[in-house]
Amino acid sequence: MSSRALQKVSPIETTGRKQHKEKKVRYFDYGLLAMIILILAFGLVMLYSTSAYSASVLYDDPAHFLKRQAAAAALGFVALIVISHIPYQFYAKIHGLIYLVALGMCIAVSFVGTDMDTGSRRWFKVGSITFQPSEFAKIAIIITMAAIIANGVKTLRSWKKVVVAFIMVLPLFASIAITNLSTAVIVMGIAYVMLFVASKPKGIFLIIAGTGVLGIIFFILRAGYRGGRVAMWLHPEDYPNADVYQTLQGLYAIGAGGLFGKGLGGSVQKLGVLPVAQNDMIFAIICEELGIFGAVCVILLYLIMFWRLLYIANHARDLMGSYLVIGIMVHFALQVIMNIAVVTNSIPNTGVILPLISYGGTSVMLLLAELGIALSVSRQIPME
């Protein structure tokens, strides 16, 4: 046998080398996962601290709200893990179906939904399980806008195409605004920012913003209670009713907290003074118990989470992944800003919760599922 033949590499060894070369190490954003777990854990602690008294009075169980939230969070975390393993390109194929399902549910809830003491039908209720379709609509608009941008980013250089993209949002916006204007504003805000980032013409967005403001005024005037909320926001001292009472007690809680707060569990306002503090007004109790220092720490946790989302968006494999994560980041940012603005009486009371911290089973499950999409995008970032 010749020396040349002896030097030949076996087929098995050659195949192994090729597979080794072809195998790519994929990135996974453990920083984002850590922030999700931290915010969620902090939220459960504060939820128990905030709701233990009212849960004891209403249900004879101080952990009633905590148990329900923990169960929803557990299901949401399972959804996060499962969705993080689903290639996000799948959503581009079914974005039309997702949009139609969301639109159908938001229309149907106005006719067959349940009123949960809000004065309007916003929930589907089956036994003890409730579901708010407007929360699903937020995910639907993120996926729809990401798919539209990824498929036609070149056409968005024309202002006419931008207007057409906004027109597609209007049916979903209108169906939600009938019963829940604040959520409709968030849905429109998500679409607005995503298209603004993707589009070349910027002047058209000033016109759209002006039209949007007029639309919001129309919906405010259409329902008397919305106009009342604006008046109560401007002159709270003239309206000694429940809505203003909640806002004022929230401000008292913030003022009482000072720099470092009264200590975890030390809130007085949660003892039947601040109504349903575990929902929209939980940030006020955070300020009362942990002070300005605790409030700043919470905001920093969100900012770190936004930084990780921005990193994923900048390094995503394609436009679809990038704009999915941008939409998710905008969604969370809008809710955080609006909730804190309401609690500090910077804007009228809108009923927007603090993501992953306020009580709400539907919200926490869908928010975690949404973050699962962001982690799915991170999985396809190649390691250098």
Secondary structure by P-SEA (a helix, b strand, c coil): ccccccccccaaaaaaaaaaaabbbbbbcaaaaaaaaaaaaaaaaaaaaacaaaaaaaccccaaaaaaaaaaaaaaaaaaaaaaacccccccccaaaaaaaaaaaaaaaaccccccccccccbbbcccccccaaaaaaaaaaaaaaaaaaacccccccaaaaaaaaaaaaaaaaaaacccaaaaaaaaaaaaaaaaaaccccaaaaaaaaaaaaaaaaaaaacaaaaaaaaaaacccccccaaaaaaaaaaaaaaaacccccccccccccccccccccccaaaaaaaaaccaaaaaaaaaaaaaaaaaaaaaaaacccaaaaaaaaaaaaaaaaaaaaaaaaaaccccccccccccccccaaaaaaaaaaaaaaaaaaaacccc
